[in-house]
Each structure stands twice: as C-alpha cells, then as structure tokens.
Amino acid sequence: MRNATHVDSHREVVFVDSDIEISSLLATSIQDQADVVMLAGDENGLQQMRGYLIGRH
C-alpha cells in the first residue's frame, strides 16, 4: 500500500525507429501519454535505448 502523499513519477517510454514512414505521426500522437525517443536508423538501436535509460537514472 502506498503512502497517500506519495506522487508516482512513473512515465512510459516509447522508442520509435525514425526509419518508419509514419514515425513523426506516431511520435506526435503519443507524446502526451509517454516520453517519445526517436531512434536514428543508422545507429545501433539497443545502444541508443541504453544511453537514454542510463541518462534517466
């Protein structure tokens, strides 16, 4: 059970491959519900995700 004064700072993260044709439309449509991270198609996606997640801590 959580303390009633506790504020949950949980926020979803969505990684979007910028090579997807509708990537900007997808990112725009979900940006209010989640943090959107655009991944560069010419770079290692897992390394980009790792770098973002390390930066959040």
Backbone hydrogen bonds, N-H to C=O, Kabsch-Sander energy under -0.5 kcal/mol:
donor,donor_aa,acceptor,acceptor_aa,energy
6,H,3,N,-1.7
8,D,6,H,-0.6
9,S,7,V,-0.6
12,E,33,Q,-0.5
14,V,35,D,-3.0
16,V,14,V,-0.5
16,V,37,V,-2.8
18,S,16,V,-0.5
18,S,39,L,-2.7
20,I,17,D,-1.9
23,S,20,I,-2.0
26,L,22,I,-2.7
27,A,23,S,-2.8
28,T,24,S,-2.3
29,S,25,L,-2.1
30,I,26,L,-1.1
31,Q,27,A,-1.0
33,Q,30,I,-1.3
34,A,30,I,-1.5
35,D,12,E,-3.0
36,V,34,A,-0.5
37,V,14,V,-2.9
37,V,35,D,-0.5
38,M,36,V,-0.5
39,L,16,V,-3.4
43,E,40,A,-1.6
48,Q,44,N,-1.9
49,M,45,G,-2.5
50,R,46,L,-2.6
51,G,47,Q,-2.5
52,Y,48,Q,-2.1
53,L,49,M,-2.6
54,I,50,R,-2.6
55,G,51,G,-1.6
56,R,52,Y,-0.9
57,H,53,L,-0.7
57,H,54,I,-0.9
